Amino acid sequence: MLDKDTVLRAVRFDHPTTIPVIFHINMACWDSYDRTWLASLVDAHPALFPHGVPLFVRSGDPTPYPEWCRANGRWTDPWGCVWETRTGGFIGTVVQHPIKDLSEIAAYRPPDPEHTTHWYPVTWKKGVSPTGGSIGFFDFLRSGEIGHGHTFLKLIDILGYEKALYAMEDEEPPLAVLLDMIGKFNLGLVQRFISYADVEWLGYAEDLGMQVGPMLSPAMFRKWILPVYRRIMEPAEQHGCVIHMHSDGDIRALADDLLTLPVDVFNIQDTANTIGWLARHMKGKVAIDLDIDRMHITQKEDPRAVRAYLTHVMRTMYDRAGGLILTYGLYPGTPQANIETMMDFLEDVATGGKMWTN
């Protein structure tokens, strides 16, 4: 079962009795699948869903999407980036960048971490982690998350992808000013999570990879982004937090640099980086929160292939000492038979079963 002792033992390679499993159901699924069917699956897998079916489903209410996940509307974030999404439940894309020219950076003013996160207003209170978005991980650990896309992606949101990379390549001085703003804001969030919430677990989520290769060169990453990461992770390391880092995509070219950071747990995608590479290059060096495939194998109408793949994952990545968490995000479009197979397999893993040895 998912509990504090199991999670911390897994992270610290301290021989957990079971493997922590996180099965996340994207809110859009409650509008894409028959709610009664999906609710019955949730009820049938209590180890994966200890809190049961969401209250809005039980009460028959509409799905309560946050502002930034509402379809066919525009939302402006605290940095002045204008977002738009076509599909409810999904974060969309920035359609208006607040800085059109690097010369505007001198007059640009960042938001205040005393009053907002990257996504929503916040009132900091002693002993409490703020809620309202992609923040926090577990109710049994004092947890926080500084906001998905906190540094490199925030640079892209503010400037646009091409302008940001050209500025890196050309070593434009205003870029350093903007990155310093972003770093100070993130540092302010980290310090508040520590001073107010006394967090035990702090998340740093930032997508760096594409389907093949990273979104920036290793040299650019080392010069511009890695120093900011070190700066904003240092207080958490000194506080003794478990530092959790997430990145989607193929980040193999950045792995050596990432492993120099004080990260305790990497949430990393399996098929983008391959299970074989993860086993050779990361297994045993850092705890892996393995992001199970949700684009290729689990999207095909073949439950047997799904089970065979999960078995392969377990046989390759499992270690009695620990160092493994399994995370699966369910999104619309996944065949129902595959969903049932995933839940059955992962419920067995979460309760200490040995399905992968069969």
C-alpha positions in Angstrom: 0.0 0.0 0.0 1.1 3.6 -0.6 2.2 5.1 2.7 5.0 7.2 4.1 7.2 4.3 5.2 7.0 2.5 1.9 7.7 5.6 -0.2 10.6 6.8 1.9 12.1 3.3 2.0 11.9 3.1 -1.8 13.5 6.4 -2.2 16.3 5.6 0.2 17.0 2.1 -1.1 15.9 0.8 2.3 14.2 -2.4 1.2 10.5 -1.4 1.0 8.0 -4.2 1.5 6.1 -3.2 -1.7 6.7 -0.9 -4.7 4.9 2.5 -4.5 2.4 2.8 -7.3 0.7 6.0 -8.4 -2.2 5.7 -10.8 -3.3 9.2 -11.9 -6.6 9.6 -13.7 -6.6 12.8 -15.7 -9.9 14.7 -15.0 -10.8 14.6 -18.7 -11.3 10.8 -18.4 -14.5 11.4 -16.3 -16.0 13.1 -19.4 -14.5 10.7 -22.0 -15.5 7.4 -20.5 -18.7 6.1 -18.9 -18.5 7.4 -15.4 -20.2 4.4 -13.9 -17.8 2.0 -15.6 -14.7 4.0 -14.5 -16.0 4.5 -11.0 -16.5 0.8 -10.6 -12.9 0.2 -11.6 -11.7 2.7 -9.1 -13.8 1.1 -6.4 -12.4 -2.3 -7.3 -8.8 -1.2 -6.9 -8.5 0.3 -3.4 -4.7 0.0 -3.2 -4.4 2.3 -6.3 -7.2 4.7 -5.2 -7.4 4.8 -1.4 -9.5 7.9 -1.5 -12.0 6.3 -3.9 -14.1 8.0 -6.5 -13.9 11.8 -6.6 -16.8 13.6 -4.9 -17.8 15.4 -8.0 -18.3 12.1 -9.7 -20.3 10.6 -6.8 -22.5 13.7 -6.8 -23.0 13.8 -10.5 -21.5 17.3 -10.8 -19.5 18.7 -13.8 -15.8 18.1 -13.9 -14.2 21.0 -12.0 -11.4 21.9 -14.4 -9.0 24.7 -13.3 -8.9 27.8 -15.3 -5.8 26.8 -17.3 -7.5 23.5 -18.4 -10.8 24.8 -19.6 -11.4 24.3 -23.3 -11.8 27.1 -25.8 -10.9 29.9 -23.5 -7.9 32.0 -22.8 -6.1 32.3 -19.5 -3.3 34.7 -18.5 -0.8 33.3 -16.0 1.0 35.4 -13.3 3.9 36.1 -15.7 1.6 37.6 -18.4 1.7 34.5 -20.7 -1.6 34.0 -22.5 -2.6 30.3 -22.7 -5.2 28.5 -24.8 -6.4 24.8 -24.8 -8.8 23.0 -27.1 -9.4 20.0 -24.8 -10.8 20.3 -21.3 -8.5 18.7 -18.7 -5.3 19.5 -20.6 -2.9 22.4 -20.2 -2.7 24.0 -23.6 0.0 26.2 -25.1 1.1 29.8 -24.8 -0.4 31.8 -27.7 0.9 35.2 -26.6 4.3 35.8 -25.1 4.6 38.8 -22.9 8.1 39.8 -24.2 8.4 40.5 -27.9 11.9 41.8 -27.9 14.9 41.2 -25.6 15.1 44.9 -25.0 11.8 44.7 -23.0 13.4 42.5 -20.3 14.8 45.6 -18.5 11.3 46.9 -17.7 9.7 43.5 -17.2 8.5 42.8 -13.6 8.1 39.2 -12.3 5.3 38.1 -10.0 5.7 38.0 -6.3 6.1 34.5 -4.7 4.6 35.9 -1.5 1.2 36.1 -3.4 1.3 33.6 -6.2 2.7 30.4 -7.6 3.4 30.0 -11.3 -0.2 29.2 -11.7 -2.5 30.7 -9.1 -2.8 33.1 -6.2 -1.7 31.8 -2.8 -1.9 32.7 0.9 1.0 31.1 2.8 0.0 29.7 6.2 2.2 28.1 8.8 2.1 24.4 8.7 0.2 24.2 5.4 1.2 23.6 1.8 -1.0 25.7 -0.6 -3.3 23.8 -2.9 -5.1 24.7 -6.1 -3.1 23.2 -8.9 -0.2 21.0 -9.7 1.2 21.1 -6.2 1.9 18.5 -3.6 2.2 14.7 -4.0 1.0 12.8 -1.0 -1.3 13.4 1.9 0.9 11.4 4.3 4.1 13.5 3.5 4.4 17.2 3.9 4.7 17.8 0.1 5.0 20.6 -2.3 5.7 21.3 -6.0 7.1 24.6 -7.3 5.2 24.5 -10.5 5.5 22.6 -13.7 7.7 24.4 -16.2 9.5 26.5 -13.6 12.7 27.5 -15.4 13.5 26.5 -19.0 9.8 26.2 -20.0 9.1 29.5 -18.2 11.7 31.1 -20.4 10.0 29.7 -23.5 6.6 30.8 -22.2 7.8 34.3 -21.8 10.0 34.7 -24.9 8.9 31.9 -27.3 11.0 28.8 -28.1 13.0 30.2 -31.0 13.8 33.5 -29.4 14.9 31.8 -26.2 17.2 29.4 -28.0 18.7 32.1 -30.2 19.4 34.2 -27.1 21.1 31.3 -25.5 23.2 30.6 -28.5 24.1 34.3 -29.0 24.7 34.7 -25.2 22.5 37.8 -25.1 23.1 39.7 -21.8 19.3 40.4 -21.2 18.7 36.6 -21.1 20.8 36.3 -17.9 18.7 39.1 -16.4 15.5 37.2 -17.2 16.8 33.9 -15.9 17.9 35.6 -12.7 14.3 36.9 -12.3 12.9 33.4 -12.8 15.5 31.9 -10.5 14.7 34.4 -7.7 11.0 33.7 -8.0 11.5 29.9 -7.8 13.9 30.4 -4.9 11.2 32.4 -3.2 8.7 29.5 -3.6 11.2 27.0 -2.3 12.0 29.1 0.7 8.3 29.5 1.5 7.6 25.8 1.2 10.3 25.2 3.7 9.6 28.0 6.1 5.8 27.8 6.1 5.0 24.1 5.3 8.3 22.5 6.5 8.1 20.2 3.5 9.6 16.7 3.5 9.2 16.3 -0.2 9.6 19.0 -2.9 9.0 18.6 -6.6 10.7 20.3 -9.5 8.8 19.5 -12.7 10.3 20.6 -16.0 10.0 19.0 -19.4 13.3 19.0 -21.2 12.9 16.4 -23.8 11.3 15.8 -27.2 10.4 12.4 -28.6 14.0 12.2 -29.8 16.6 14.2 -27.9 16.4 17.2 -25.6 14.8 20.6 -26.5 18.2 22.3 -25.9 21.7 21.2 -26.4 23.7 19.8 -23.5 26.0 22.9 -23.7 23.1 25.3 -23.5 21.7 23.3 -20.6 25.0 23.4 -18.7 25.5 27.1 -19.2 22.1 28.5 -18.7 19.7 26.1 -16.9 21.8 23.8 -14.7 23.1 26.7 -12.5 19.5 27.8 -11.8 18.5 24.3 -10.9 21.4 24.1 -8.4 20.5 27.4 -6.9 16.8 26.5 -6.3 17.5 23.0 -5.1 20.2 24.0 -2.6 17.8 25.1 0.2 15.7 21.9 -0.1 18.9 19.8 0.0 20.0 21.7 3.2 16.6 21.3 4.7 16.7 17.5 4.2 13.8 17.4 1.7 13.4 14.5 -0.7 14.0 16.3 -4.0 11.8 14.9 -6.8 12.4 16.0 -10.4 10.1 15.3 -13.4 10.9 15.6 -17.0 9.0 14.3 -20.0 10.7 13.3 -23.2 14.1 11.9 -24.2 16.7 13.4 -21.8 19.5 10.9 -22.3 21.9 13.5 -23.6 21.4 15.5 -20.4 21.5 12.6 -18.0 25.1 13.0 -16.8 24.5 16.6 -16.0 21.2 15.9 -14.3 22.8 13.3 -12.1 25.1 15.9 -10.6 22.1 17.6 -9.0 21.0 16.7 -5.5 17.9 14.9 -6.8 16.7 11.9 -4.8 13.9 10.8 -7.3 13.7 11.2 -11.1 10.3 10.9 -12.7 11.3 9.9 -16.2 9.5 8.4 -19.2 10.2 4.8 -20.1 9.7 4.5 -23.8 11.2 7.9 -24.7 14.4 6.9 -22.9 14.0 3.1 -23.2 13.9 0.6 -20.3 17.3 -0.8 -21.3 19.0 2.6 -21.2 17.4 3.4 -17.8 18.5 0.1 -16.4 22.1 0.7 -17.6 22.5 4.4 -16.8 20.2 5.3 -13.9 19.1 2.2 -12.0 20.8 2.1 -8.6 22.2 5.7 -9.0 19.0 7.5 -8.1 15.5 6.4 -7.2 13.4 6.2 -10.4 9.8 7.2 -10.5 9.1 5.5 -13.8 6.5 7.2 -15.9 4.8 4.2 -17.6 4.1 4.5 -21.4 0.9 6.2 -22.3 1.6 6.9 -26.0 2.5 3.6 -27.7 2.0 0.3 -26.0 -0.9 1.2 -23.7 -2.7 3.0 -26.6 -2.9 -0.1 -28.8 -5.9 -2.5 -28.5 -3.8 -5.3 -27.1 -4.1 -6.1 -23.4 -1.7 -9.0 -23.7 1.0 -6.7 -25.1 0.4 -4.3 -22.2 0.8 -7.1 -19.6 3.9 -8.4 -21.3 5.4 -4.9 -21.3 4.6 -4.3 -17.7 6.2 -7.7 -16.9 9.3 -6.7 -18.8 9.5 -3.4 -16.9 9.3 -5.1 -13.6 11.8 -7.8 -14.4 14.3 -5.2 -15.7 13.8 -2.4 -13.1 12.9 -4.2 -9.9 15.4 -4.3 -7.1 14.8 -5.7 -3.7 16.7 -2.8 -2.2 14.2 -0.3 -3.6 14.8 2.7 -5.8 11.6 2.2 -7.9 8.2 3.9 -7.9 5.7 3.3 -10.7 3.6 6.1 -12.0 0.9 5.8 -14.7 -1.2 8.6 -16.0 -4.5 7.7 -17.6 -5.7 9.9 -20.4 -8.6 9.8 -22.8 -8.1 7.5 -25.8 -6.7 4.6 -23.8 -8.6 1.4 -24.8 -10.9 0.2 -21.9 -9.4 -3.3 -21.9 -6.0 -1.9 -21.4 -7.1 0.2 -18.5 -8.5 -2.8 -16.8 -5.3 -4.7 -17.4 -3.2 -1.8 -16.1 -5.2 -1.5 -13.0 -5.2 -5.2 -12.2 -1.4 -5.5 -12.8 -0.5 -2.4 -10.8 -2.9 -3.2 -8.0 -1.1 -6.5 -7.6 2.3 -4.7 -7.6 1.0 -2.2 -5.0 -0.1 -5.0 -2.7 3.1 -7.0 -2.9 2.1 -9.5 -5.5 4.4 -11.1 -8.0 2.5 -11.0 -11.3 5.7 -10.1 -13.2 7.2 -13.5 -12.4 4.5 -15.4 -14.0 
